[in-house]
Amino acid sequence: MIIAIDIRRISGFGVGTYIQNLVRTLARQDRRHRYVLVQGPQPSEAFSPLPDNFSRVNFAPGDRSIRNHLQFQALLEEHRVDLLHVPHRHVPLLVPCPYVVTLHDLGELFYPVSEASGVRRGLRDFLMRRALAGAARVMVVSRATGRDVLRHFRLDSRRIEVVYNAIDERLTQPLNESERLRTLERYGVNYPFLLYAGSVRPQKNVVRLIEAFAALKGELAGQTAFSNLKLIVIGDEPSNNPDLRQAVVRSHMEQDVRFLGFVPMEALRVFYQAAEVFVFPSLYEDFGLPPLEAMALGTPVVASNTSSLPEVLGDAAVLVHPENVFDIVRGMHRVLTEPGVREFLRRRGLEQARKFSWERSVERVLEIYDQVGVSRS
């Protein structure tokens, strides 16, 4: 088959990681099919070079533009594409071949951005329902997401496939001590810290994390080992979410909470490994990759007991109620102050992270490609 993959979102925070690892692993494992990577006007070098059965084509329109819906069909026909894989929910209206979709984030449906108008939300829901209704297969990244898709979109369960995410292989590369020290020095980090990494959208619950951290500092006030404990937040810039800064000021944590914005992968793994605890109190996750990444680097995790997180993290994390600030405090306090709990979480976290691999996930993706191709013929 000739299989097209829409990689225009390769620079995205979560979807981009998925695209990079999907393509890299397909390039290692599959020589039977030919792949056409549909890229934006600024090509990414994230996986160069690629084998001979991979080619790239430039397609300037963004995946939300009118031109995307009108012109994508011609591109697929020109390259005689048999199957299209869209690794996000923005499927063009006119697709002349069977297509599969990977769903990563339904959080916007359950926790919509307040600025979006009713008309905009209605159009988004219409396009998403239409995209999923026409898909030969809908790949979801957890069983929890599959249940939500069935409940919200009323799809045929036989078209839904669970294909787990996995950890970016670059995160697990060996890290020497001098590199670790240089990175921490570059960011001015010379103190113990708790870490959050990921988006700072409202559904990620970072405001409650800040409030919980302030309460935790109060509980630890008499313990010298934690007198200089900080909270570091890595991910999106907080400028579009003023609630975060307000929460810091309201909690009197201006000297103890740092927002670093985006950091490169090499620095991110240093922060994961150096953190005392990784805390992830998200209200909704389709998979929850950051806490699994922290586990892979031996860092104990406190995370929410909602959506997909219990499924992905198992018994390798302390799970807390994300809407209860005091439960978040309890979880962080327990991991910080009980060495036996910390050691158990480190050991179980490494075991849990090894259960997920891109090789196994891509094997399942290839099976789905073949199933769709056979059903078409």
N, C-alpha and C positions, 0 to 999 in steps of 0.2 A: 504494500500500500504506500501511497504518498500521504503523509500525515503532516498537516500544518499545525504549528503551535504559536499562539499569540503571545509574544514575549515583550510587548510594549510596556508592561508594568514592571520590568526587571529592576528598576531602581526603587520600588516600593519597599516599605519596612518588612512586611510579612510575606506578601505575594512575591516580591522580588527574590527573597530567600528560597521560596518554593520553586520558582522558575529556574533559578540557577542550579539548584541541586537536581531537579528533574532532568534538565538538559544534560548536565554533566554525567549523570548516572546512565541515562539513555545512550549517550555517546560511548560509554564503556561497555554496555551490555547488549546493544542491539545493532546488528548489521543487516537484518532482513528487510526493514522498512526504510524508505527515504523520508527525510524530515525537511520541511520548509519552515524556517523560523521567521515569523513576521515581526520585524523590529521597527522602532520609530526612526525619525530622521537622524538621531544621534546614536549610532550603533554602540552597543556595550562590548567590552572586551573581557567580560566576566568568565567566558569559557573558550578562550582561544588557545590553541587551534582545535578544530573539530574534524572528525573523520569525513571521508568522501561522501558518505550518504547523508550529510547535513549540508544545507545551503541556507542563505539568508536573503530576505527581500526587504527593502525599505518601504514603509507605508506611513506617510506623514500624518494623516488624520488621527486625532486621539480617539480612544475607544468610547467616548461619550458624545462625539460630534455627529452632526447630521451626515457629513461626508462619509464617516465610518459606515453608517447604515447603508448608504447608497453605493459606495465603491468597493466595499470589501468583497462582495460577491464576484466582481470582475477579476479581482486578484486571485481568488481561489480557483476560478474557472481557467484563468490563464495558466496556472501551474498544475492543472488537472488534479487537484487535491481530492482524495478519497474520504478523508476524515479530518475534522478540525477539533483541536483541543483548546478550549478557552479556560485558562487557569484562574478565572475570576467570574463575576456575575454579569459583566457587560458584554453580552452576546449581540453581534449585529443582527438586524432584523431580517436581512436577506442572506441566508446561508444555503448554497446549492448542494450540500452534501451532508451526511450525518455528522453530528458533533457531540462531544462530551464536555461537561462543565465540571470544574473543581470549585466547591464552595468553601471559603475560608472563614467568613465573618458574617454571621447573621445578627451580630450585636446592634447594627444600625437599625434593624427592624424593631427590636425590642427596646432599644435605648436611642431613639432618633435624636439627631442634632436639632436643638431648639430653633436655630435660625432657618431651617428648611421650611418653606411654605407648604401648605396643604396640597397645592397643585403639584409642587415639585415632588413631594412624597408620593402622591398618587401616581405620577408618571413613573417614578422609580419602581413602585410596586408592580405596575402594569408590565413594564419591560422585563422585570425579573420573573414574574409569573409566566410571561410568554417565553422567555429564554428557557426556563426549566421545563415547561410543558413540551417544548420541541426537542429537548435533549434526548439522545439515545441512551445516555447514562449520566447520572449526577453523582459525582464522586464527593463524598463528605469526609472530613478528617477525624471524625469520631462517631461513635454510636449515638451519643447525646445529640449531636448536630443532626444525624439522620432522623431521630425522633422528632426534632423540631421542624425539619423540612416536611416530614409526613403530616404533622399536625397543622402546619401553617399553609402549605401549598397543596395538600391532598394529592400527592403524586402516587403513582403505582410503586409500591415498595420494591418490586422486582427491578426497577430502573435505578435504585439507589445503591451505591457501593461504598463501603467504608474502606478508605485507603489512608492510613495514618501518616502524619508528617514524621519527620525525623530531624536529627540535629545536623546542622551544617558542619561538614567534615573539617572545615578550617578552624572551628572552635576547639577541636580536640588535638591540634598539633602540639608537640612538646613545647613547653615554655620554660626558658631558663631564668634563673634568679636575677641575673643582671638586667635582662629585658623587663622583668616584672618591676624591679626597683626603678628603672628609668621611666617607665610609663607612669607609675604612681608619683614620681617626683615631678614629671612634666605637668601633671594635673594638680600638683600641690596637695596630695593626699598623704598625710603622715599620722593618721589617727584611725582607730577602729570605726567601722561603718556598717550600717545596714544598706542593702541595695534594692532598688526597684528598676527594672528595665522594660521598656515597651512604650506603647502609645500612652498619652495622657488625656485621652478623650474621657468624658464623664463616666462612661461605663467601666473604666479601669479603676475607679474608686480611689484615686490618689489623694483626694481631699481627706477621706477618712483615714488613710494611711498616715498622713501628716498629723492629724489629730491624735491617732493612736501612738505615734512616735513621741509626741509631746507628753502624753500621759505616761508612757514608758520611761522617759527621762526622769519624771517625777518619782516613779517607783524605784529607780536605780540611783537616786541622788546620793545615797550613803555609801555606794560601792565604788571604790577608787578605780577599779579596772574599767569602768564604763563612764567615768566622769567626762571624757571627751568624745563620747559616742556621737556620730553624725548619721544622717540619712542622705544618701546620694540617689538622685533620680536621673536615669539615662533614657533617652528616647526623643520624642518630639520636643520642639521648643514650647515652653509653657505660655508664650506671649498670647496665644489665641484662647487661652483658658485662664482668665483672671482669677477664677475661684482658687487656683493653686496658690498664687501669691497672697491672696487674702487669707487663706487658711494658715499660711506661714506666719503672717503678721498677727492674726488673731490668736495663734498659739504661742506667740513670743519665741519662735524658733528661727529667727532671721540668721542667727550665727551657727545653726546646727543642721539646716537643710540646704543642700546644694543641688541645683539643676544644671546638669552638664550638657543637655541637648543630645544631639547625635554624636556618637564616637565610632571610629572605625573598628572593624572586627578584631584587629590585633589588640586594641585597647580594651574592648568589651570583655574579652576572655580574661584579661588581667583583673578587671573589676569583679567579674564573677568569682574568680578564684580567691581574691583577697577579701571578699566580704565576709563578715561574721555570720550573717544570715541573709538569704534572699527572700524578700517579702512580696507577695503577689495577691492582693486582696480583690481581684477583679470580680465584677458582678456577673459577667457573662463571657465565656470563652468557648470557641468552637474546638480548639485543641489546647492552647496554652503552652507554646514552645519555650518562652523564657525560663519558667521554673525547671523544665526538663534540661535545658542547657546548663543551668546552674548546678543541677544534680550531676551532670556529666563531668563537671569540674570539681566535684567533691564538696560543694557548698550546701549546708542544710537549708531546707525550704519551709516557709510558712505560706500557705496558699488558701484560697477560698474552697469551701465545700460545695460549690454550686457548678451547674452545667457540666462541662466535660472534664473538669480538673480532677475529681476523684477517680475517673476512669483512666486518665493518663498518668497520674502521679501515684495511684495506689496507696499503699501504706508507707511510702517513702517520704511523706511530708506531714507536717502538723497542719491539719485542715481546720479552718476557723469560719465562723459565720461572717460574711463580708459586710453586712449591714450593722453589725454590733461592734462598735469601737473597742469595747472592753474585752471582747473575745479575741480581737486582733492583738490587743496588748497582752492578753494571757498567752497566746501562742508565741509571740516574740520573746516574752520574758522567760518562758519555759525553755526555749531553745538556747537562749543566751546563758542561762544560769544553771542548767543541768547538763554536765559533761556527758553523762550516759546517753541522754537523748540526742545530743549533738553527734556522738560517735555512731549511734544507731542510724541516724538520718544520713550521715555521710556514706556509710556502707550500703544501706538499702537504696540510696539515691543513685549510686554508681550502677548497681544491679538493675534498677528500673530503667535507667537511660539506655542500657544495652539492649533492651527489648525492642527498641525502635531503630530501624536502619533504612537508609535510602535504597539499598539493594533490594530488600524485601518489598518495600513500597513500590518501586518501579517494576518489579516482577509482576505485581498485581495490576499496575497500570497497563503493562503490555498485554496481559490476559484480557483486560477490558477492551483495548484496541482491537484485538483479534476477534473477540465476541461480536463487537459491532460490525467489523468487516465481514464476518461470516453471515451475520443476519442480513446484511445488505445484499449479499450475493444470492 
